[in-house]
C-alpha cells in the first residue's frame, strides 16, 4: 500500500499510542501467572497481536476488548509451532518462555525477522541444558526444554531483548539462576522489564547491569496492568509538531523508563518550543538548529531524529549508528538512501550519522518495509516543498497502526 503526505500544518491533540514493548512484556507476565490478568490500554499493533497469538499457543485464554485484553494464565501447551511475525522482541522474549515446556517447540517468523541472526538465543539456552537448534543461525528455531535454571553468560551488545526473555522465564524455573551480561546496550529496556516483573510480584536483582540474580520457583501474581503511552511512536508526533505544527501530545508518562523519552533532550537541543505539563507535551513549529545526540541507548530514535535534523540549520550528528544493522531494515543505509531522495544529505562515518539540514523536496520513497522509515518520511513531508509518496506504508501496523489516521485527524493531507 502506498501513502502520500502533502506539506501541511498539524494541530490539536493526539493521544500517544500504547507502548508495544510494554504490552508484549505484560502479555508474557500474564501468560506465566496463575489466574486472570487484565491488560488495560494494550497495543493492538502487529507485534502485540503476535504476542497474543503465542500466549494462546502456550495455553492462555486471550480475550481482546476495545480498551483492554483479558488473559488467563496457563502452561498447558496447545500448539508446538509459534509464529512471531516480524517481531524481534517476540522471538527473543518467548524463546526462553517456550523452553520451560518439556516438549519440542518450533518458533518461526516472517519478513525481515527471517534474516535476523538467532545464534545468541541458541548459545544462551544451551548453557541451561535446553536443546536448541537453528537453520544456519536463522529461523526456524527449534527448542526442547525444560529450562531448569542455572548460570549463563551472554553478549548484550546487539540487543537486550534476549535478556528480557531470560529475566521473565527464569523466575519460574526449578533452580536459582545467575546471568552474566557483557557489554549490555539499551539498559532502559531492562529497567522496563524489571518494572513489569515487580508489578507481577517477581524478584530479580540487578548488579550494575553486569550480573542478574534470579531466584527460582517464584509465582507470577495475576493483576490489572495499565500499559503506558509509547515514547517511540510519540517521538514522531513530537517531531511533527516541531516541523510544522501546534500539537499537544498526551499519554506520555513523565516518569517512564522507556529509553525513547530521550527525544525530549534532542528536541531541546534543537531549539524546539515545548511546554511539558505532567503526561502532556505541547510543541510548536520552531526555528530549529543543528544538534548532537547520543542514541546508543535509544536506537529507535534515529528515524525521527533524521526527520528533525532535516529541518535544522547546520549539520546534526547522531551517535550510535552501529545499533541499526539488525532492525527491520539496514536502517542506517535506508535513512541515507531515502532522505537523499528528499534532498537531504545523510552520511555515516564510524558510529556517527550526520544530517545536513536543508529544503525537503517532494519525492517517491521506499519504506524498506520498515515501520519507522515510513513514519520518518511522513513526518518529514509535513514541511516539504512537494508531496511525498511512501511505498509499502502499511508496515506502520507493526508498531502504530493508527499513525496515518492520527496525522490526518491533526490536519495533515494524507492520501
Secondary structure, 3 states (H helix, E strand, C coil): CCEEEECCCEEEEEECCECHHHHHHHHHHHHHECCEEEEECCCCCHHHHHHHHHHHHCCCEEEECCCEEEEECCCCCCCCEEECCCCHHHHHHHHHHHCCCCCEEEEECCHHHHHCCCHHHHHHHHHCCCEEEEECCEEEEEEECCCCCCEEEEECCCCCHHHHHHHHHHHHCCCCEEEEEECCCCHHHHHHHHHHHHHCCCCCEEECCCEEEECCCCCECCCEEECCECHHHHHHHHHHHHHHEEEEEECCCCCCCCHHHHHHHHHHHCCCEEEEECCEEEEECCCCECCEEECCCCHHHHHHHHHHHCCCECEEEEECHHHHCCCCCCHHHHHHHHHHHCCCEEEEECCEEEEECCCCCCEEEECCCCHHHHHHHHHHHCCCCCCEEEECHHHHHHCCCCHHHHHHHCCCEEC
